[in-house]
Amino acid sequence: MDKSLFRIALLGAVTGLLAAVLVTLFRQCIEISQTLFLPNGRVGNYEALPGWLRFALPAGGALLLGLAFERLPASMCSVGIVHLLNTMRFRKQSLPFANAVVQFFGGVVAIVTGQSVDREGPGVHLGAANAALVGRKMHLDEGEDTLLAAAGGAAAIAAAFNTPLAGVIFVIEVLRVRYAVNNIIPVIVAAVVGAVISRLVYGESPAFAVPALSIGSLGELPIVVIMGLGIGIIAAGFIRASEQVARYTLSWRPLFAFMLAGVTTGVLAQWSPAIMGVSYDAVDRIFHNQTGLQTLAVLLLAKLIATAVSVGVRLPGGIIGPSLITGGAVGGIAAMMVSHSLPQLQGSTSFYAMVGMVAMMGATLRAPLAALVALMELTGNLNIILPGMIAVVIAEITTRALVGDLSAFTALLNVQYQREEATVEDDAKVAGVSTDNNKNFDI
C-alpha cells in the first residue's frame, strides 16, 4: 500500500472536517446575527426594513469595515479567493492564518450589514487557510501544503452547496490544481467529508431548495441558446466592470473604497432590497414564479452594479452567490418572456432560472464543468443536463470571445499585479536599476 497516498488522504479527511466546521460556524454567525435584528427574526429579510435603514445599514457597515481595515497591516487586508490564488499560484508560500481571521469577521460584518457579496468566497478562503495551518503543523512540503489548501477549498464549496463533486471540479478549474490521482484523492476525501458535515447540520439543501424542474420540449432549446448568449454578454460586462472599479480604486484608502461600495448598495437597495446580503431568498422567489418582470429586471441590474463595485473595492466577500442570483434573474426573465410570447412552450420558471444560474456561474468564474456538475448535483434531474450544457457552453464561448481567458478572479488579480509591477518599475527607476518589462501576469 502507498503510505504517502494514505497519509495525504487522511490529511484530506482532517482538512475537510475542520474546513466544514469553520465554514458552518461562519454561516451560523451570519444567520444568528441576522435573526437578532432583522424584522420577524427572519434570515435575509432586508426587504422588510424601511428605506432609510436599507441605506444606513450597508453604509454604516462599510464605514465600520473601512475603519477596521485602515488599522490593520496592509498584508492582512488581502482576503478571499483572489488572495488564495495570489498566494497559491505565484508566491509559493503558505496561506497566513491571520488573513483568514480578518476574512471571518470582516465577512460576517459585510454580509450581515447587507453588502452585495456572498459567504461562499470567504468560505473557500477559510477552508484553504485552515488546511494550510494543518500543513504547517505537519511540516508538509510546498506541494503537499498547496494540495491541502485546495482540498480545504473543495470542502468549503461542498459544505456550502451540498455538491461534493462540484467542489472537486471547482478547485481544478478555478484554483488550477493539476489532475493526477495523488492530487485528486485528498481533494475528493475533503469534499466528501465537507458535504457530510453540511448535511448533518443543514439537511439536503444547505444553500437553497431546488423545486422540480421540467423542460416542455426540445423546441425550447433555441431559447436556451439565446439565453446562454445573453448571459455570456452580461458575464463579460460584469468582469470588465469589476476590473475597472478595481483599477480605479486600487490606490484608495480602505475607508473611501468601502464607503463607495456601501453607499452604492444602499442607494440601489431603495429600488431592489433583494440585492442585500446573500439574497438566496430572492432565488427561492424566482424558482416559484413569485417575482414580476420589472422586479427581476431591476434586481439583475442592481445586483450586477452593486456586486461589481463591492468586489472591485475588495470588500471581504465573494461573487459565487451573486453570479447565481443574476443568472437566476436572467432565467426568470426568459421564462416570463417565453410564457407571454410563446405560450405553447411549457418549460417551468424554475428550469430557466436554474439553467441561467449555472450558466452565469460558469461564465463568470470560468468554471463551466463545475457549473454543470453543480447543476446535476443540485437538481438530481438528468433531463436538464442537455439544455444546461448548451447554455453553459454558449455563455462560456461568448464570454471568452469578449474578454479572453479572464475570469472575475483573474481580472482582479491582474489589476493587483499590474499595480505592483508599476511600483517596482518606479522604484527601480529611482534606484537606476533596469527591470524586465515583458513579465506577464495573465493567468
C-alpha positions as CSV (number, residue, x, y, z in Angstrom):
1,M,0.0,0.0,0.0
2,D,1.2,3.5,-0.8
3,K,1.8,5.0,2.6
4,S,2.2,8.5,1.2
5,L,-1.1,8.4,-0.5
6,F,-2.8,7.1,2.6
7,R,-1.2,9.8,4.6
8,I,-2.3,12.6,2.3
9,A,-5.8,11.1,2.1
10,L,-6.1,11.1,5.8
11,L,-4.9,14.7,6.0
12,G,-7.6,15.4,3.4
13,A,-10.2,14.0,5.7
14,V,-9.0,16.1,8.6
15,T,-8.9,19.1,6.4
16,G,-12.4,18.5,5.2
17,L,-13.7,18.1,8.7
18,L,-12.0,21.3,10.0
19,A,-12.9,23.3,6.9
20,A,-16.6,22.3,7.1
21,V,-16.8,23.1,10.8
22,L,-15.2,26.5,10.2
23,V,-17.4,27.3,7.2
24,T,-20.5,26.1,9.2
25,L,-19.5,28.4,12.1
26,F,-19.1,31.3,9.7
27,R,-22.6,30.7,8.3
28,Q,-24.1,30.3,11.8
29,C,-22.6,33.6,12.9
30,I,-24.2,35.3,9.9
31,E,-27.6,33.8,10.3
32,I,-27.8,34.2,14.1
33,S,-26.8,37.9,13.7
34,Q,-29.5,38.4,11.1
35,T,-32.2,36.8,13.2
36,L,-31.3,39.1,16.1
37,F,-32.1,42.4,14.3
38,L,-33.9,41.8,11.0
39,P,-37.7,42.1,11.1
40,N,-39.6,39.0,12.3
41,G,-36.2,37.4,13.2
42,R,-36.0,36.0,9.6
43,V,-32.7,35.4,7.9
44,G,-32.2,37.7,4.9
45,N,-35.4,39.7,5.5
46,Y,-33.8,43.0,4.4
47,E,-36.9,43.7,2.2
48,A,-38.9,44.4,5.4
49,L,-36.5,47.2,6.5
50,P,-37.6,50.8,6.0
51,G,-35.8,52.7,3.2
52,W,-33.6,54.8,5.3
53,L,-32.3,51.7,7.2
54,R,-31.7,49.9,3.9
55,F,-29.3,52.8,3.1
56,A,-27.8,53.3,6.6
57,L,-27.1,49.6,7.2
58,P,-24.7,49.0,4.2
59,A,-23.2,52.5,4.5
60,G,-22.6,52.0,8.2
61,G,-21.2,48.5,7.7
62,A,-18.8,49.8,5.1
63,L,-17.7,52.6,7.4
64,L,-17.0,50.1,10.2
65,L,-15.1,47.8,7.9
66,G,-13.1,50.7,6.4
67,L,-12.0,52.0,9.8
68,A,-11.1,48.5,10.9
69,F,-9.1,47.7,7.7
70,E,-7.2,51.0,8.0
71,R,-5.9,49.9,11.3
72,L,-4.6,46.6,10.0
73,P,-1.3,45.9,8.4
74,A,-1.6,46.0,4.6
75,S,-0.5,42.4,4.4
76,M,-3.5,41.3,6.5
77,C,-6.1,43.1,4.3
78,S,-5.9,40.7,1.4
79,V,-8.7,38.1,1.7
80,G,-10.9,35.9,-0.5
81,I,-10.3,33.7,-3.5
82,V,-8.1,36.4,-5.2
83,H,-5.9,36.3,-2.1
84,L,-5.9,32.5,-2.3
85,L,-4.9,32.5,-6.0
86,N,-2.2,35.1,-5.3
87,T,-0.6,33.0,-2.6
88,M,-1.0,29.5,-4.0
89,R,-0.1,30.2,-7.6
90,F,2.5,32.9,-7.5
91,R,4.3,33.5,-4.2
92,K,4.5,29.8,-3.3
93,Q,4.1,30.4,0.4
94,S,1.6,29.0,2.9
95,L,-1.6,30.9,3.5
96,P,-1.3,33.2,6.5
97,F,-4.0,32.4,9.1
98,A,-4.2,36.0,10.3
99,N,-5.8,36.9,6.9
100,A,-8.4,34.2,7.5
101,V,-9.3,35.7,10.8
102,V,-9.8,39.0,9.1
103,Q,-11.8,37.2,6.4
104,F,-14.1,35.6,9.0
105,F,-15.0,38.7,11.0
106,G,-14.9,41.0,8.0
107,G,-17.1,38.7,6.0
108,V,-19.6,38.4,8.8
109,V,-19.9,42.2,9.1
110,A,-20.1,42.7,5.3
111,I,-22.9,40.2,4.8
112,V,-24.9,41.0,7.9
113,T,-24.8,44.7,7.1
114,G,-26.3,43.9,3.6
115,Q,-23.3,44.3,1.3
116,S,-23.8,42.7,-2.1
117,V,-21.4,39.8,-1.6
118,D,-21.6,36.1,-0.7
119,R,-20.4,33.8,2.0
120,E,-19.0,31.1,-0.4
121,G,-16.0,33.1,-1.5
122,P,-14.9,33.7,2.1
123,G,-15.7,30.1,2.9
124,V,-13.2,28.9,0.3
125,H,-10.6,31.2,1.8
126,L,-11.4,30.0,5.3
127,G,-11.2,26.3,4.3
128,A,-7.9,26.7,2.4
129,A,-6.3,28.8,5.2
130,N,-7.4,26.2,7.8
131,A,-5.8,23.5,5.7
132,A,-2.6,25.5,5.3
133,L,-2.5,25.7,9.1
134,V,-2.7,21.9,9.3
135,G,0.0,21.7,6.7
136,R,2.3,23.9,8.8
137,K,1.7,21.9,11.9
138,M,2.5,18.7,10.0
139,H,5.6,20.3,8.3
140,L,4.5,19.4,4.8
141,D,6.5,20.3,1.8
142,E,5.4,23.0,-0.6
143,G,3.5,20.8,-3.0
144,E,1.6,19.0,-0.2
145,D,0.8,22.2,1.5
146,T,-0.7,23.7,-1.7
147,L,-2.7,20.5,-2.3
148,L,-4.1,20.5,1.2
149,A,-5.2,24.1,0.7
150,A,-7.0,23.2,-2.4
151,A,-8.7,20.3,-0.5
152,G,-9.9,22.8,2.1
153,G,-11.4,25.0,-0.7
154,A,-13.2,22.0,-2.1
155,A,-14.6,21.1,1.3
156,A,-15.9,24.6,1.7
157,I,-17.8,24.5,-1.7
158,A,-19.1,21.1,-0.9
159,A,-20.3,22.2,2.5
160,A,-21.9,25.4,1.1
161,F,-24.0,23.8,-1.7
162,N,-24.1,20.1,-0.8
163,T,-22.2,19.4,-4.0
164,P,-19.1,17.4,-3.3
165,L,-18.2,16.6,-6.9
166,A,-18.6,20.3,-7.9
167,G,-16.3,21.2,-5.1
168,V,-13.6,18.9,-6.6
169,I,-14.1,20.3,-10.1
170,F,-14.1,23.8,-8.7
171,V,-10.5,23.5,-7.4
172,I,-9.3,22.0,-10.7
173,E,-10.9,24.8,-12.9
174,V,-10.5,27.8,-10.6
175,L,-7.5,27.0,-8.4
176,R,-5.9,25.1,-11.3
177,V,-4.9,22.0,-9.4
178,R,-3.3,19.6,-11.9
179,Y,-5.3,16.4,-12.2
180,A,-3.4,13.4,-11.0
181,V,-4.5,10.5,-8.8
182,N,-2.3,11.5,-5.9
183,N,-3.5,15.1,-6.2
184,I,-7.2,14.4,-6.5
185,I,-7.7,11.7,-3.8
186,P,-7.2,14.1,-0.8
187,V,-9.4,16.7,-2.5
188,I,-12.2,14.2,-3.1
189,V,-11.9,13.0,0.5
190,A,-12.1,16.5,1.9
191,A,-15.1,17.4,-0.3
192,V,-17.0,14.2,0.8
193,V,-16.3,15.0,4.5
194,G,-17.4,18.6,4.0
195,A,-20.7,17.6,2.3
196,V,-21.4,15.0,5.1
197,I,-20.9,17.7,7.8
198,S,-23.1,20.1,6.0
199,R,-25.9,17.5,5.6
200,L,-25.7,16.7,9.3
201,V,-26.2,20.4,10.1
202,Y,-28.5,21.7,7.3
203,G,-30.0,18.6,5.7
204,E,-30.1,18.0,1.9
205,S,-30.2,21.6,0.6
206,P,-27.8,23.9,2.5
207,A,-28.0,26.9,0.2
208,F,-31.5,26.9,-1.3
209,A,-34.2,24.4,-2.0
210,V,-34.5,23.4,-5.7
211,P,-38.0,22.6,-6.8
212,A,-39.0,20.1,-9.5
213,L,-37.7,21.2,-12.9
214,S,-39.1,20.5,-16.3
215,I,-38.5,21.5,-19.9
216,G,-41.5,21.4,-22.1
217,S,-40.0,20.2,-25.4
218,L,-36.8,20.3,-27.5
219,G,-38.4,23.2,-29.2
220,E,-37.2,25.3,-26.2
221,L,-33.6,24.7,-26.9
222,P,-33.2,27.8,-29.2
223,I,-34.5,29.8,-26.2
224,V,-31.7,28.2,-24.1
225,V,-29.2,29.2,-26.8
226,I,-30.3,32.8,-26.8
227,M,-30.3,32.9,-23.0
228,G,-26.7,31.5,-23.0
229,L,-25.6,34.2,-25.4
230,G,-27.2,36.9,-23.3
231,I,-25.6,35.5,-20.1
232,G,-22.2,35.4,-21.8
233,I,-22.5,39.1,-22.7
234,I,-23.7,40.0,-19.2
235,A,-20.8,38.0,-17.6
236,A,-18.3,39.7,-19.7
237,G,-19.7,43.1,-18.8
238,F,-19.6,42.2,-15.1
239,I,-15.9,41.0,-15.4
240,R,-14.9,44.3,-17.1
241,A,-16.9,46.4,-14.7
242,S,-15.3,44.7,-11.7
243,E,-11.8,45.2,-13.3
244,Q,-12.4,48.9,-14.0
245,V,-13.6,49.5,-10.4
246,A,-10.6,47.7,-9.1
247,R,-8.2,49.6,-11.3
248,Y,-9.8,53.0,-10.4
249,T,-9.9,52.4,-6.6
250,L,-6.7,50.3,-6.1
251,S,-4.8,53.3,-4.6
252,W,-7.7,54.4,-2.4
253,R,-7.7,54.2,1.3
254,P,-9.9,51.2,2.5
255,L,-12.3,53.7,4.2
256,F,-13.1,55.6,0.9
257,A,-13.2,52.4,-1.2
258,F,-15.5,50.5,1.2
259,M,-17.8,53.6,1.6
260,L,-18.2,53.7,-2.2
261,A,-19.5,50.1,-2.1
262,G,-21.7,50.7,0.9
263,V,-23.3,53.8,-0.5
264,T,-23.8,52.2,-3.9
265,T,-25.6,49.2,-2.4
266,G,-27.6,51.4,0.0
267,V,-28.9,53.6,-2.9
268,L,-29.7,50.6,-5.2
269,A,-31.4,48.8,-2.3
270,Q,-34.1,51.6,-2.3
271,W,-35.4,50.0,-5.6
272,S,-34.3,46.4,-5.1
273,P,-33.8,45.4,-1.5
274,A,-33.2,41.8,-2.6
275,I,-29.6,42.7,-3.6
276,M,-28.7,43.0,0.1
277,G,-26.8,40.2,1.7
278,V,-26.6,36.6,0.4
279,S,-30.0,37.0,-1.4
280,Y,-30.8,33.3,-1.7
281,D,-34.4,34.1,-0.6
282,A,-34.7,36.0,-3.9
283,V,-33.7,32.8,-5.7
284,D,-36.4,30.9,-3.9
285,R,-39.0,33.5,-5.1
286,I,-37.7,33.3,-8.7
287,F,-38.0,29.5,-8.6
288,H,-41.6,29.7,-7.5
289,N,-42.5,32.4,-10.0
290,Q,-43.3,35.0,-7.3
291,T,-41.4,37.9,-8.9
292,G,-42.6,40.2,-11.6
293,L,-40.7,41.0,-14.8
294,Q,-39.9,44.6,-13.8
295,T,-38.7,43.5,-10.4
296,L,-36.5,40.9,-11.9
297,A,-35.0,43.4,-14.4
298,V,-34.2,45.9,-11.6
299,L,-32.8,43.1,-9.4
300,L,-30.5,42.0,-12.3
301,L,-29.2,45.5,-13.0
302,A,-28.8,46.5,-9.3
303,K,-27.1,43.2,-8.3
304,L,-24.6,43.5,-11.1
305,I,-23.7,47.1,-10.3
306,A,-23.6,46.6,-6.5
307,T,-21.5,43.4,-6.7
308,A,-19.1,44.8,-9.3
309,V,-18.4,47.8,-7.1
310,S,-18.2,45.7,-3.9
311,V,-15.7,43.1,-5.2
312,G,-13.8,45.8,-7.2
313,V,-13.1,47.7,-4.0
314,R,-12.0,44.5,-2.3
315,L,-14.8,44.1,0.3
316,P,-14.3,40.9,2.3
317,G,-16.9,38.9,0.4
318,G,-17.3,36.7,-2.7
319,I,-19.0,36.6,-6.1
320,I,-20.2,33.0,-6.4
321,G,-23.5,33.7,-4.8
322,P,-24.1,37.0,-6.8
323,S,-23.4,35.1,-10.0
324,L,-26.1,32.6,-9.1
325,I,-28.6,35.4,-8.3
326,T,-28.0,37.3,-11.5
327,G,-28.2,34.1,-13.6
328,G,-31.4,33.2,-11.9
329,A,-32.8,36.6,-12.6
330,V,-31.9,36.2,-16.3
331,G,-33.6,32.8,-16.3
332,G,-36.7,34.2,-14.7
333,I,-36.9,37.0,-17.2
334,A,-36.5,34.5,-20.1
335,A,-39.3,32.3,-18.6
336,M,-41.7,35.2,-18.4
337,M,-41.0,36.3,-22.0
338,V,-41.5,32.8,-23.2
339,S,-44.8,32.3,-21.4
340,H,-46.1,35.6,-22.9
341,S,-44.7,35.3,-26.4
342,L,-44.8,31.5,-26.9
343,P,-47.4,30.1,-24.6
344,Q,-47.3,26.7,-26.3
345,L,-43.9,26.1,-24.7
346,Q,-44.3,24.7,-21.2
347,G,-40.8,24.9,-19.6
348,S,-41.1,25.8,-15.9
349,T,-39.7,29.1,-14.5
350,S,-37.5,27.1,-12.1
351,F,-36.0,25.3,-15.1
352,Y,-34.9,28.5,-16.8
353,A,-33.8,30.0,-13.5
354,M,-31.6,27.0,-12.7
355,V,-30.0,26.9,-16.2
356,G,-29.4,30.6,-16.0
357,M,-27.7,30.3,-12.6
358,V,-25.2,27.7,-13.7
359,A,-24.5,29.4,-17.0
360,M,-23.7,32.7,-15.2
361,M,-21.6,30.9,-12.6
362,G,-19.6,29.1,-15.3
363,A,-19.0,32.2,-17.4
364,T,-18.1,34.5,-14.5
365,L,-15.8,32.1,-12.8
366,R,-14.6,30.4,-16.0
367,A,-15.6,27.1,-14.5
368,P,-18.1,25.5,-16.9
369,L,-17.6,21.9,-15.8
370,A,-18.0,22.8,-12.1
371,A,-21.2,24.6,-13.0
372,L,-22.6,21.6,-14.9
373,V,-21.7,19.2,-12.2
374,A,-23.4,21.6,-9.7
375,L,-26.5,21.5,-11.9
376,M,-26.6,17.8,-11.8
377,E,-26.0,17.5,-8.0
378,L,-28.4,20.3,-7.0
379,T,-31.3,19.0,-9.1
380,G,-30.7,15.3,-9.4
381,N,-32.5,15.7,-12.7
382,L,-30.6,14.3,-15.7
383,N,-33.3,15.6,-18.1
384,I,-32.0,19.2,-17.8
385,I,-28.3,18.3,-18.3
386,L,-28.6,18.7,-22.1
387,P,-30.1,22.2,-22.0
388,G,-27.7,23.1,-19.2
389,M,-24.7,22.0,-21.3
390,I,-25.9,24.2,-24.2
391,A,-26.4,27.3,-22.0
392,V,-23.1,26.9,-20.2
393,V,-21.1,26.3,-23.4
394,I,-22.7,29.2,-25.3
395,A,-22.1,31.5,-22.3
396,E,-18.5,30.4,-22.0
397,I,-17.7,30.9,-25.7
398,T,-19.4,34.3,-25.7
399,T,-17.6,35.5,-22.6
400,R,-14.3,34.2,-23.9
401,A,-14.8,36.0,-27.2
402,L,-15.4,39.3,-25.4
403,V,-12.8,39.2,-22.5
404,G,-10.4,36.4,-23.5
405,D,-9.4,33.9,-20.8
406,L,-10.2,36.3,-17.9
407,S,-12.4,35.2,-15.0
408,A,-13.7,37.7,-12.5
409,F,-10.9,36.5,-10.1
410,T,-8.1,36.7,-12.6
411,A,-9.2,40.1,-13.8
412,L,-8.9,41.4,-10.2
413,L,-5.6,39.6,-9.7
414,N,-4.1,41.1,-12.9
415,V,-5.0,44.6,-11.7
416,Q,-3.2,44.0,-8.5
417,Y,-0.1,42.6,-10.2
418,Q,0.0,45.4,-12.8
419,R,0.0,47.9,-9.9
420,E,2.8,46.0,-8.1
421,E,4.8,45.9,-11.4
422,A,4.4,49.6,-11.9
423,T,5.5,50.2,-8.3
424,V,8.6,48.0,-8.8
425,E,9.5,49.8,-12.1
426,D,9.1,53.2,-10.4
427,D,11.4,52.1,-7.5
428,A,13.9,50.7,-10.0
429,K,14.0,53.9,-12.0
430,V,14.7,55.9,-8.8
431,A,17.5,53.4,-7.9
432,G,18.8,53.4,-11.5
433,V,18.1,49.6,-11.9
434,S,16.6,48.1,-15.1
435,T,13.6,45.8,-14.9
436,D,12.1,43.2,-17.2
437,N,9.1,44.9,-18.8
438,N,8.0,41.8,-20.5
439,K,6.8,40.0,-17.4
440,N,3.2,38.7,-18.0
441,F,0.9,38.4,-15.1
442,D,-2.0,36.9,-17.0
443,I,-3.0,33.5,-15.6
